[in-house]
């Protein structure tokens, strides 16, 4: 399994002006990619954090031998329930893209989401390679640049809004039960501020055709200047492309906001089901950690996982989630066991299925090309 080559990535883009929107998305992802000393520092920091958490921090919370005993004590009924929960979670990867990109079939949507997620996790380019993989796959299946770029923007905004909204509802739920947690309060307050900021910024961006044209013209000049520094041709699009992009965004949201919202929520909440089942499977009853408290702990973990310090928030999520579960009443060994089971089941299956999808997506494409050639 190898990452797509530069020629394969470029094959996912055409010379059509609207595909420059896709190139702008890719350029933004590439700019976030660390290179040189920055990349080395990031790798060293990630290794230090991960080693510190798994070698020093977690063993101080619970002995790994006791954690393993908790894992071995799971009943076959709970193991079966966890398998079902994982499959249900994997099944919800595709619908947000089906909602955001009309004409995309469910199986293709699932494949492209799993593949891009896996490539983001393992490829040196991170998000840039994951995004390029998505664009190349979708282009091969006949989707133009602007609708794909629109789907990336809309699904990204909806995902962020759900991640930010979850701690707010979790905080309200804990308060309604008569409980409190200082960490949750802080996270919910920050999430609320960022949530409002994102909504306002997104609304302003869609509110004015004149503003969209102005932003587009400025972006075109900036990117053309940057491309000129490395000897590349200027972009072909101008502010008018952003105006069309704005109009299509408004139309998509008006027609599919309910489907997109439901699909996005389902994708996130099935992840919570995996954590809830992990807790119950290792023996943590509702009397120790209630449904609402488990939801609150998971809400904090989702926020930690969205902070790009280590890949997938590895280390930070495990330590933060364990600490909150213990604070809510779980025993140390059961909290660590549930956390590790949850993380394994939400990362490893996605990675394995995603790498398979990234390695095999051309097979079906070639087959369809062959059929088309025969028919001709």
C-alpha positions as CSV (number, residue, x, y, z in Angstrom):
1,X,0.0,0.0,0.0
2,X,1.5,3.3,-1.1
3,X,0.3,6.9,-1.1
4,X,-0.9,8.3,-4.4
5,X,1.9,9.7,-6.6
6,X,1.8,13.3,-7.7
7,X,0.7,12.3,-11.2
8,X,-2.2,10.3,-9.8
9,X,-3.2,13.2,-7.6
10,X,-3.1,15.6,-10.6
11,X,-5.2,13.0,-12.5
12,X,-7.9,13.7,-10.0
13,X,-8.0,17.3,-11.1
14,X,-8.8,18.6,-14.6
15,X,-8.0,21.8,-16.4
16,X,-11.6,23.1,-15.9
17,X,-11.6,26.4,-14.0
18,X,-13.9,25.1,-11.3
19,X,-11.3,22.6,-10.4
20,X,-9.1,25.4,-9.2
21,X,-11.4,25.6,-6.2
22,X,-10.2,22.0,-5.4
23,X,-6.6,23.1,-5.9
24,X,-7.2,26.0,-3.4
25,X,-8.5,23.4,-0.9
26,X,-5.4,21.3,-1.5
27,X,-3.1,24.3,-1.2
28,X,-4.6,25.2,2.1
29,X,-3.9,21.7,3.4
30,X,-0.4,21.7,2.1
31,X,0.4,25.0,3.9
32,X,-0.6,23.3,7.2
33,X,1.9,20.5,6.5
34,X,5.1,20.8,8.5
35,X,8.4,20.5,6.7
36,X,12.1,20.5,7.6
37,X,12.8,21.3,11.2
38,X,9.1,21.9,12.0
39,X,8.2,18.4,10.9
40,X,11.1,16.8,12.9
41,X,10.0,18.8,16.0
42,X,6.4,17.7,15.5
43,X,7.4,14.0,15.2
44,X,9.7,14.2,18.3
45,X,6.9,15.9,20.3
46,X,4.3,13.3,19.2
47,X,6.6,10.5,20.2
48,X,7.4,12.1,23.5
49,X,3.7,12.7,24.3
50,X,2.6,9.2,23.3
51,X,5.5,7.5,25.2
52,X,4.9,9.7,28.2
53,X,1.2,8.8,28.3
54,X,1.5,5.1,27.7
55,X,4.7,4.4,29.5
56,X,4.4,6.7,32.5
57,X,1.0,8.4,32.9
58,X,-1.5,5.6,32.4
59,X,0.5,3.0,34.5
60,X,0.4,5.5,37.4
61,X,-3.4,5.5,37.1
62,X,-3.8,1.7,36.8
63,X,-1.5,-1.3,36.6
64,X,-1.6,-2.8,33.1
65,X,-2.0,-6.2,34.6
66,X,-5.3,-5.1,36.3
67,X,-6.4,-3.5,33.1
68,X,-5.8,-6.7,31.2
69,X,-7.8,-8.6,33.8
70,X,-10.7,-6.2,33.2
71,X,-10.4,-6.8,29.5
72,X,-10.3,-10.6,29.9
73,X,-13.4,-10.4,32.1
74,X,-15.7,-9.2,29.3
75,X,-18.5,-11.5,28.5
76,X,-19.2,-12.8,25.0
77,X,-22.4,-10.9,25.0
78,X,-20.6,-7.6,25.4
79,X,-17.9,-8.6,22.9
80,X,-20.7,-9.2,20.4
81,X,-22.3,-5.9,21.2
82,X,-19.0,-4.1,20.7
83,X,-18.5,-5.8,17.3
84,X,-22.0,-4.6,16.3
85,X,-21.2,-1.1,17.5
86,X,-18.0,-0.9,15.5
87,X,-19.8,-2.1,12.3
88,X,-22.6,0.4,12.9
89,X,-20.0,3.1,13.3
90,X,-18.2,2.1,10.0
91,X,-21.6,2.1,8.3
92,X,-22.1,5.8,9.1
93,X,-19.0,7.0,7.4
94,X,-20.6,7.4,4.0
95,X,-24.0,9.2,4.5
96,X,-22.6,12.7,5.2
97,X,-20.9,12.6,1.8
98,X,-24.0,11.2,0.1
99,X,-25.8,14.2,1.5
100,X,-23.2,16.8,0.5
101,X,-22.4,15.4,-2.9
102,X,-25.6,14.6,-4.9
103,X,-25.2,11.6,-7.1
104,X,-22.5,9.9,-4.9
105,X,-23.5,6.4,-4.1
106,X,-23.3,5.1,-0.5
107,X,-20.6,2.5,-1.1
108,X,-18.4,5.0,-2.9
109,X,-19.0,7.5,-0.2
110,X,-17.9,5.0,2.4
111,X,-14.8,4.0,0.5
112,X,-13.7,7.5,-0.1
113,X,-14.2,8.6,3.5
114,X,-12.4,5.5,5.0
115,X,-9.6,5.9,2.5
116,X,-9.0,9.6,3.1
117,X,-9.2,9.1,6.9
118,X,-6.6,6.3,6.8
119,X,-4.3,8.3,4.5
120,X,-4.5,11.3,6.8
121,X,-3.5,9.0,9.7
122,X,-0.5,7.3,8.1
123,X,0.8,9.3,5.2
124,X,3.6,11.8,5.8
125,X,1.5,14.6,4.1
126,X,-1.3,14.1,6.6
127,X,-4.4,16.0,5.7
128,X,-3.1,17.1,2.3
129,X,-2.6,13.5,1.2
130,X,-6.0,12.5,2.7
131,X,-7.7,15.3,0.8
132,X,-5.8,14.6,-2.4
133,X,-6.9,10.9,-2.2
134,X,-10.5,11.9,-1.8
135,X,-10.3,14.3,-4.8
136,X,-8.6,11.7,-7.0
137,X,-11.1,9.0,-6.2
138,X,-14.1,11.3,-6.7
139,X,-12.7,12.7,-10.0
140,X,-12.2,9.1,-11.3
141,X,-15.9,8.5,-10.5
142,X,-17.0,11.5,-12.6
143,X,-17.4,14.3,-10.1
144,X,-16.2,17.8,-11.0
145,X,-14.0,20.0,-8.8
146,X,-16.5,22.6,-7.5
147,X,-19.1,20.2,-6.2
148,X,-16.4,18.2,-4.6
149,X,-14.9,21.3,-3.0
150,X,-18.3,22.3,-1.9
151,X,-18.9,18.9,-0.2
152,X,-15.5,19.2,1.6
153,X,-16.4,22.7,2.9
154,X,-19.9,21.8,4.0
155,X,-19.1,18.4,5.6
156,X,-16.1,20.0,7.4
157,X,-18.3,22.8,8.8
158,X,-21.0,20.4,9.9
159,X,-18.4,18.1,11.6
160,X,-16.9,21.0,13.5
161,X,-20.3,22.3,14.6
162,X,-21.2,18.8,15.9
163,X,-17.9,18.4,17.7
164,X,-18.3,21.9,19.3
165,X,-22.0,21.4,20.1
166,X,-21.6,18.1,21.9
167,X,-19.8,19.5,25.0
168,X,-22.5,22.1,25.3
169,X,-25.3,19.6,25.5
170,X,-23.2,17.3,27.7
171,X,-22.7,20.1,30.2
172,X,-26.4,20.8,30.3
173,X,-27.1,17.1,30.8
174,X,-24.7,16.9,33.7
175,X,-26.2,20.0,35.3
176,X,-29.7,18.6,34.9
177,X,-28.6,15.5,36.8
178,X,-27.3,17.7,39.6
179,X,-23.6,17.0,38.9
180,X,-20.6,19.1,38.0
181,X,-17.2,18.9,36.4
182,X,-14.8,21.8,36.1
183,X,-13.1,20.5,33.0
184,X,-16.4,20.0,31.3
185,X,-17.4,23.5,32.2
186,X,-14.3,25.0,30.7
187,X,-14.5,22.9,27.5
188,X,-18.2,23.7,27.1
189,X,-17.6,27.4,27.5
190,X,-14.8,27.4,24.9
191,X,-16.8,25.3,22.6
192,X,-19.8,27.6,22.8
193,X,-17.6,30.6,22.0
194,X,-16.0,28.9,19.0
195,X,-19.4,27.4,17.9
196,X,-20.9,30.9,17.7
197,X,-17.8,32.2,15.9
198,X,-18.0,29.5,13.3
199,X,-21.7,30.0,12.7
200,X,-21.4,33.7,12.4
201,X,-18.4,33.5,10.1
202,X,-20.1,30.9,7.9
203,X,-23.3,33.0,7.8
204,X,-21.4,36.2,6.9
205,X,-19.5,34.4,4.1
206,X,-22.8,33.3,2.5
207,X,-24.7,36.6,3.1
208,X,-23.2,38.8,0.4
209,X,-22.5,38.2,-3.3
210,X,-20.3,41.3,-3.2
211,X,-18.3,39.9,-0.3
212,X,-17.8,36.5,-1.9
213,X,-16.5,38.2,-5.1
214,X,-14.1,40.4,-3.1
215,X,-12.8,37.5,-1.1
216,X,-12.4,35.4,-4.3
217,X,-10.5,38.1,-6.1
218,X,-8.2,38.6,-3.2
219,X,-7.6,34.8,-2.8
220,X,-6.9,34.5,-6.5
221,X,-4.3,37.2,-6.4
222,X,-2.7,35.8,-3.3
223,X,-2.5,32.2,-4.6
224,X,-1.3,33.4,-8.1
225,X,1.5,35.3,-6.4
226,X,2.5,32.3,-4.3
227,X,2.5,30.1,-7.4
228,X,4.5,32.6,-9.3
229,X,7.3,32.3,-6.7
230,X,7.7,28.7,-7.6
231,X,7.4,29.2,-11.4
232,X,3.8,28.0,-11.8
233,X,1.0,29.6,-13.8
234,X,-1.5,31.8,-12.1
235,X,-4.9,30.5,-11.1
236,X,-7.7,30.7,-13.8
237,X,-10.5,31.6,-11.4
238,X,-11.5,34.9,-10.0
239,X,-14.1,36.2,-7.6
240,X,-16.9,35.0,-9.8
241,X,-16.0,31.4,-9.0
242,X,-16.6,32.2,-5.3
243,X,-19.9,33.8,-6.2
244,X,-21.0,30.6,-7.9
245,X,-19.6,28.6,-5.0
246,X,-21.7,30.7,-2.6
247,X,-24.9,30.2,-4.6
248,X,-24.4,26.4,-4.8
249,X,-23.6,26.3,-1.1
250,X,-26.8,28.0,-0.2
251,X,-28.8,25.8,-2.6
252,X,-27.2,22.6,-1.1
253,X,-27.9,23.6,2.5
254,X,-31.5,24.6,1.7
255,X,-32.2,21.2,0.1
256,X,-30.1,18.9,2.2
257,X,-29.4,20.4,5.6
258,X,-31.7,17.9,7.5
259,X,-30.1,14.9,5.8
260,X,-26.6,16.3,6.3
261,X,-27.3,17.1,10.0
262,X,-28.8,13.7,10.7
263,X,-26.0,11.8,8.9
264,X,-23.3,13.8,10.7
265,X,-24.9,13.3,14.1
266,X,-25.2,9.6,13.4
267,X,-21.6,9.3,12.5
268,X,-20.5,10.9,15.8
269,X,-23.0,9.3,18.1
270,X,-22.2,5.8,16.9
271,X,-18.7,6.5,18.2
272,X,-20.2,7.3,21.6
273,X,-22.0,4.0,21.5
274,X,-18.6,2.2,21.2
275,X,-17.4,4.1,24.4
276,X,-20.6,3.4,26.3
277,X,-20.5,-0.3,25.5
278,X,-16.7,-0.4,26.4
279,X,-17.5,1.0,29.8
280,X,-20.3,-1.5,30.5
281,X,-18.3,-4.4,29.0
282,X,-15.5,-3.9,31.6
283,X,-17.9,-3.8,34.4
284,X,-18.6,-0.1,35.0
285,X,-22.3,0.1,35.8
286,X,-24.7,3.1,35.4
287,X,-24.5,3.6,39.2
288,X,-20.8,4.6,38.9
289,X,-20.8,6.4,35.5
290,X,-24.2,7.4,34.2
291,X,-25.2,7.6,30.6
292,X,-24.9,11.4,30.7
293,X,-21.6,11.3,32.5
294,X,-20.2,8.9,29.9
295,X,-21.5,11.2,27.2
296,X,-19.8,14.2,28.9
297,X,-16.5,12.3,29.1
298,X,-16.8,11.4,25.4
299,X,-17.5,15.0,24.5
300,X,-14.2,16.1,26.1
301,X,-12.4,13.3,24.3
302,X,-13.8,14.4,20.9
303,X,-12.6,17.9,21.4
304,X,-9.1,16.6,22.5
305,X,-9.0,14.4,19.4
306,X,-9.7,17.4,17.1
307,X,-6.5,19.2,18.3
308,X,-3.8,18.3,15.8
309,X,-0.8,17.9,18.2
310,X,-0.4,14.2,17.8
311,X,-2.0,12.0,15.0
312,X,-5.6,11.4,16.0
313,X,-5.0,13.0,19.4
314,X,-3.2,9.8,20.5
315,X,-2.0,10.2,24.1
316,X,-4.1,13.3,24.9
317,X,-7.4,11.5,24.3
318,X,-6.4,8.5,26.3
319,X,-5.2,10.5,29.3
320,X,-8.0,13.0,29.2
321,X,-10.8,10.5,28.8
322,X,-9.4,8.2,31.5
323,X,-9.1,11.2,33.9
324,X,-12.7,12.4,33.3
325,X,-14.1,8.8,33.7
326,X,-12.3,8.4,37.0
327,X,-13.5,11.8,38.2
328,X,-17.1,10.7,37.4
329,X,-16.7,7.6,39.5
330,X,-15.2,4.8,37.4
331,X,-12.5,2.7,39.0
332,X,-9.0,3.4,37.8
333,X,-8.4,0.0,36.1
334,X,-11.9,-0.1,34.5
335,X,-11.5,3.5,33.2
336,X,-8.1,2.7,31.6
337,X,-9.5,-0.5,30.2
338,X,-12.6,1.1,28.7
339,X,-10.6,3.9,27.2
340,X,-8.1,1.6,25.5
341,X,-10.8,-0.7,24.2
342,X,-12.7,2.3,22.9
343,X,-9.7,3.8,21.2
344,X,-8.6,0.5,19.6
345,X,-12.1,-0.1,18.2
346,X,-12.5,3.4,16.8
347,X,-9.0,3.7,15.3
348,X,-7.8,0.3,14.1
349,X,-10.8,-0.9,12.1
350,X,-11.0,2.5,10.4
351,X,-7.3,2.4,9.6
352,X,-7.5,-1.2,8.2
353,X,-10.6,-0.8,6.1
354,X,-9.4,2.6,5.0
355,X,-6.0,1.3,3.8
356,X,-7.8,-1.4,1.9
357,X,-10.1,1.1,0.3
358,X,-7.2,3.4,-0.7
359,X,-5.3,0.4,-2.2
360,X,-8.2,-1.1,-4.2
361,X,-10.3,1.8,-5.4
362,X,-8.7,1.7,-8.9
363,X,-9.7,-1.9,-9.4
364,X,-13.3,-1.1,-9.9
365,X,-12.5,2.0,-11.9
366,X,-10.4,0.0,-14.3
367,X,-13.2,-2.5,-14.6
368,X,-15.7,0.2,-15.5
369,X,-13.3,1.6,-18.1
370,X,-12.9,-1.8,-19.6
371,X,-16.7,-2.2,-19.8
372,X,-17.1,1.2,-21.4
373,X,-14.4,0.4,-23.9
374,X,-16.0,-2.9,-24.9
375,X,-19.4,-1.2,-25.3
376,X,-17.8,1.4,-27.6
